[in-house]
Amino acid sequence: MNTKRMITNAILIAIGVILHQLTPALGLPMQPDFALAILFIIIVYNKDYKTTVICGLIVGIFTALTTKTPGGQLPNMADKFITCNIMYLILMPLRSRISKNIQMIMLLSFGTLLSGVTFLTVLMLTSGLPSGASFKVLFMAVVLPTTVLNSIAGYMVYKIVQRTVSTTKAYV
């Protein structure tokens, strides 16, 4: 991996962590995960597995440090690791067949849904769900709105990154 790619990945991760820290919780002590959207951008632009896993682990650690969910540290790390692996494997055979725009839409929507379900499952198994809420309530109140928000906001961030990448040639 070249230096320009590594620096671009680091800057994107930093932006994702800042967005994660600044995003308010949605009523319950849970929040949308814009760091995940940034992780998906990195996965689309970096075609190698090692970068995907390393960035997934780093984003997982940073989101664990900035989570607003009680007991959300381990679920954040687990969900980023699991999600980046599954989404990479799903994306592998599709990279040459579909455009990057479609790849991003697919990753942002399905990946955020997968991440939310993984997060809630690990949270439920490790420390219990917050406010005594059920899985279904949290899925409807947090995961689905987050999927919509991440899909829209993540795609907008992707378009900005796409324009920047075409100018800087960071991922060429």
C-alpha positions as CSV (number, residue, x, y, z in Angstrom):
1,M,0.0,0.0,0.0
2,N,1.4,3.4,-0.9
3,T,1.8,6.3,1.5
4,K,-0.9,8.4,-0.2
5,R,-3.5,5.6,0.4
6,M,-2.5,5.2,4.0
7,I,-2.7,8.9,4.7
8,T,-6.1,9.1,2.9
9,N,-7.4,6.1,4.9
10,A,-6.2,7.7,8.2
11,I,-7.8,11.1,7.3
12,L,-11.1,9.3,6.5
13,I,-11.0,7.3,9.7
14,A,-10.3,10.6,11.7
15,I,-13.3,12.2,9.9
16,G,-15.5,9.2,10.8
17,V,-14.4,9.3,14.5
18,I,-15.1,13.0,14.7
19,L,-18.6,12.5,13.2
20,H,-19.2,9.6,15.5
21,Q,-18.2,11.7,18.5
22,L,-20.4,14.7,17.5
23,T,-23.5,12.8,16.5
24,P,-26.1,13.0,19.3
25,A,-28.0,10.0,20.6
26,L,-31.4,9.2,19.1
27,G,-33.6,9.4,22.2
28,L,-32.4,6.2,23.7
29,P,-28.7,6.1,24.6
30,M,-27.8,5.0,21.1
31,Q,-26.6,6.9,18.1
32,P,-26.2,6.7,14.3
33,D,-22.8,5.4,13.2
34,F,-21.2,7.7,10.6
35,A,-17.8,6.1,11.2
36,L,-19.3,3.0,9.7
37,A,-20.2,4.9,6.5
38,I,-16.5,6.1,6.3
39,L,-15.4,2.5,6.8
40,F,-17.5,1.4,3.8
41,I,-15.9,4.2,1.7
42,I,-12.5,2.8,2.6
43,I,-13.6,-0.7,1.7
44,V,-14.8,0.4,-1.7
45,Y,-11.6,2.2,-2.5
46,N,-9.2,-0.3,-1.0
47,K,-9.5,-3.7,-2.7
48,D,-7.3,-5.6,-0.4
49,Y,-8.5,-7.6,2.6
50,K,-5.7,-6.6,5.0
51,T,-6.6,-2.9,4.7
52,T,-10.3,-3.8,5.3
53,V,-9.6,-5.7,8.4
54,I,-7.1,-3.2,9.9
55,C,-9.4,-0.3,9.2
56,G,-12.4,-2.2,10.6
57,L,-10.5,-2.9,13.8
58,I,-9.3,0.7,14.1
59,V,-12.8,2.1,13.5
60,G,-14.1,-0.4,16.0
61,I,-11.7,0.7,18.7
62,F,-12.3,4.4,18.1
63,T,-16.1,4.0,18.1
64,A,-15.8,1.9,21.3
65,L,-14.0,4.8,22.9
66,T,-16.6,7.4,21.8
67,T,-19.8,5.3,22.2
68,K,-22.7,6.8,24.1
69,T,-24.3,3.4,24.7
70,P,-23.7,1.9,28.2
71,G,-21.7,-1.3,27.7
72,G,-21.3,-0.5,24.0
73,Q,-17.5,-0.9,23.9
74,L,-17.3,-4.6,23.1
75,P,-20.3,-4.6,20.8
76,N,-18.8,-1.7,18.8
77,M,-15.5,-3.5,18.2
78,A,-17.2,-6.8,17.4
79,D,-19.8,-5.3,15.0
80,K,-17.1,-3.4,13.0
81,F,-14.9,-6.5,12.7
82,I,-17.8,-8.8,11.7
83,T,-19.4,-6.2,9.4
84,C,-16.2,-5.3,7.5
85,N,-15.5,-9.0,6.9
86,I,-18.9,-9.9,5.7
87,M,-19.3,-6.8,3.5
88,Y,-15.8,-7.4,2.0
89,L,-16.8,-11.0,1.1
90,I,-20.1,-9.8,-0.4
91,L,-18.4,-7.1,-2.4
92,M,-15.5,-9.2,-3.8
93,P,-17.4,-10.9,-6.6
94,L,-19.3,-7.7,-7.4
95,R,-16.4,-5.2,-7.7
96,S,-15.9,-5.7,-11.5
97,R,-19.6,-6.1,-12.3
98,I,-21.2,-3.1,-10.7
99,S,-20.2,0.6,-10.4
100,K,-18.8,2.1,-7.3
101,N,-22.0,4.1,-6.8
102,I,-24.0,0.9,-6.6
103,Q,-21.4,-0.7,-4.4
104,M,-21.7,2.2,-1.9
105,I,-25.5,2.2,-1.9
106,M,-25.4,-1.6,-1.2
107,L,-22.7,-1.3,1.5
108,L,-24.4,1.7,3.2
109,S,-27.8,0.1,3.4
110,F,-27.2,-3.6,3.9
111,G,-23.9,-3.0,5.9
112,T,-25.5,-0.5,8.3
113,L,-28.4,-2.9,8.9
114,L,-26.0,-5.8,9.5
115,S,-23.9,-3.7,11.8
116,G,-26.9,-2.6,13.8
117,V,-28.2,-6.1,14.2
118,T,-24.7,-7.4,15.2
119,F,-24.3,-4.5,17.7
120,L,-27.6,-5.1,19.3
121,T,-27.0,-8.9,19.5
122,V,-23.6,-8.5,21.1
123,L,-24.9,-5.8,23.5
124,M,-27.9,-8.0,24.5
125,L,-25.5,-11.0,25.1
126,T,-22.9,-9.0,27.0
127,S,-24.4,-6.3,29.1
128,G,-28.1,-6.2,28.2
129,L,-30.1,-3.8,26.2
130,P,-30.4,-0.2,27.5
131,S,-33.6,1.1,29.2
132,G,-35.0,-2.5,29.4
133,A,-36.1,-2.1,25.7
134,S,-36.6,-5.2,23.6
135,F,-34.5,-6.0,20.5
136,K,-37.4,-5.3,18.3
137,V,-38.0,-1.8,19.8
138,L,-34.3,-0.9,19.5
139,F,-34.2,-2.3,15.9
140,M,-37.2,-0.2,14.9
141,A,-36.2,2.9,16.9
142,V,-32.5,3.0,16.2
143,V,-31.2,0.5,13.6
144,L,-33.8,1.4,10.8
145,P,-33.5,5.2,11.2
146,T,-29.7,4.8,11.3
147,T,-29.7,2.8,8.2
148,V,-31.6,5.5,6.4
149,L,-29.4,8.3,7.8
150,N,-26.2,6.4,7.1
151,S,-27.3,5.6,3.5
152,I,-28.2,9.2,2.7
153,A,-25.4,11.0,4.6
154,G,-22.8,8.3,3.8
155,Y,-23.6,8.6,0.1
156,M,-23.2,12.4,0.2
157,V,-19.8,12.0,2.0
158,Y,-18.9,9.4,-0.6
159,K,-19.6,11.8,-3.4
160,I,-17.3,14.4,-1.7
161,V,-14.6,11.8,-1.3
162,Q,-15.0,10.7,-4.9
163,R,-14.5,14.2,-6.1
164,T,-11.5,14.6,-3.8
165,V,-10.0,11.3,-4.9
166,S,-10.3,12.2,-8.6
167,T,-8.4,15.4,-7.9
168,T,-5.7,14.0,-5.6
169,K,-5.4,10.6,-7.3
170,A,-5.1,9.1,-3.8
171,Y,-6.6,5.7,-4.8
172,V,-5.1,5.3,-8.3
